């Protein structure tokens, strides 16, 4: 996605937001709605509460972006043959 650390830092500190295309891609990869990514109020939950699905791992935005970059790189290799 060619995103700098500075951009991610601005997103995290709410100094800016990603463009619409990046929001859509991040929502698809994270399997959440764009509303979830854009809302100011974040629902909090107790990670130790009962009813939590096992096998769910929380990752940072930076980890998510690195995953996306790797997927794009692999896709480029596959299409080149």
DOTI-645446 format. One record per atom (N, C-alpha, C, CB): residue in one letter; x, y, z. Coordinates in steps of 0.1 Angstrom, whole numbers, plus 5000, padded with zeros to 4 digits. Atoms other than C-alpha are relative to their C-alpha. Glycine has a CB too. Example, Ala and Ser with C-alpha at 12.3 -4.5 7.8 and 13.67 -1.06 7.14 Angstrom:
A500949885000;A512349555078;A500950125000;A499050005012;S499149895000;S513749895071;S499250115008;S500450054986;
END
This chain:
X500849885000;X500050005000;X500950135000;X499150005012;X499149895000;X503150225001;X499650115010;X500050064986;X500449904990;X502250395034;X501250025010;X498849945008;X498849974991;X504950565055;X499649995014;X500550154997;X500250014986;X505350535092;X499450135005;X501349975008;X500649874996;X504550905095;X498550014997;X500750114992;X501550005003;X501150855078;X499349925010;X499849944986;X500750094990;X500250575102;X500050085013;X500849875001;X500049924988;X501350795131;X499050115000;X501450065002;X501049905001;X499151075119;X498649945001;X500150084987;X501350064998;X496150835116;X499849965014;X500049874991;X500250054986;X496750695151;X499850125009;X501249935004;X500249894991;X496951045166;X498950094995;X501350085000;X501249935005;X493851155146;X500450144994;X499050025010;X499649885007;X495851435128;X499649994986;X501550025001;X500550015013;X494651295095;X499349864999;X501250014989;X500650135003;X492750995080;X500449954987;X498450015001;X499650055013;X493650765052;X498950034989;X500249855001;X501049975011;X492050825018;X499049884999;X500750024986;X501150095001;X488850635009;X500449864995;X498950054992;X499650125005;X490550364989;X500849915010;X500950024988;X499250074990;X492950275017;X499049955012;X501150095006;X501050044990;X490050265042;X499349884996;X499050125003;X500750115005;X488150025020;X500949875001;X499550024986;X499150124999;X491249795017;X500249965014;X501350044993;X499850044986;X491949805054;X498849945006;X500450135008;X501250064995;X488349725062;X499849864995;X498750084996;X500150145006;X488349425038;X501149915006;X500250004985;X499050084994;X491649295052;X499749975014;X501450074998;X500250024985;X490649345088;X498649945002;X500050145007;X501450074999;X487149195081;X499150085009;X500149865005;X500949924992;X485349495096;X499450104990;X500850085011;X500749905009;X483049765081;X500950135000;X498650035005;X499349875001;X484350095070;X499550095011;X499850074986;X500549934988;X482050245097;X500849985012;X498549975002;X499250034988;X484050065123;X501350085000;X500249855001;X498749945000;X487250215111;X499950165001;X500749974986;X500149865001;X485850565107;X499350075013;X499250044988;X500749944989;X483850605139;X500950065010;X499149895007;X499149944990;X485250835166;X499949925013;X499550145002;X500150084987;X483850625195;X500249854997;X498650025006;X499650145002;X485450285197;X499349925011;X501549985000;X500550084990;X483550015215;X501149925007;X498949904994;X499050074993;X485649865242;X499449875005;X500650085012;X500550124994;X485349515255;X501149935008;X499649904988;X499150074991;X486949295281;X500549884993;X499349975014;X499450115008;X489249055263;X499949875008;X501450034996;X500050124991;X488948815293;X498649955003;X500750025012;X501450044997;X485148805293;X499649874993;X499150124997;X500550125007;X483248495285;X499350034988;X499149925010;X500749975012;X481848465251;X501050054989;X498950095002;X499049955010;X485048585234;X500449884992;X501250065007;X499650115009;X485948375204;X501449975002;X499750044985;X498650044998;X489048175209;X500750004986;X500249865006;X499349995013;X491748205182;X500150144994;X499449904991;X500049875005;X491248575177;X501250075005;X498750085003;X498849934996;X494448775177;X499950154996;X501349944993;X500049865003;X494549155179;X501450044995;X499650085013;X498849955005;X497149325158;X500050154998;X500349934986;X499949855001;X498349685154;X499850044985;X501350065005;X500249955014;X497649895123;X501349984993;X499650155001;X498750015007;X501349885115;X500249854996;X501250045009;X500050145003;X501249495116;X499149974988;X499749915012;X500950025010;X498249505094;X500550054986;X498650075003;X499449945012;X499949735069;X501149924994;X500550145002;X498950085004;X503049515068;X499449874993;X500949965011;X500650125006;X500749215060;X499550034986;X498849955009;X500549965013;X499149405032;X501150024990;X499250145001;X498949985009;X502449505017;X500649864995;X501150085007;X499550135004;X503549135018;X499149934990;X500249915012;X501050065009;X500349025001;X500150064986;X498650025005;X499949935013;X500749284973;X501349954993;X500150155002;X498750055006;X504449174968;X499849864995;X501150015011;X500250145004;X503348804966;X499150004987;X499449925011;X500949995011;X500548894942;X500750044987;X498850105003;X499249965011;X503049074920;X500949894994;X500850125004;X499250115004;X505248774919;X499249894992;X500849945012;X500850105006;X502448544910;X499550044986;X498749975009;X500549955013;X501148764882;X501150004990;X499450135001;X498950005009;X504648784867;X500449864995;X501250075007;X499850145003;X504848404867;X501349965004;X499949984985;
END
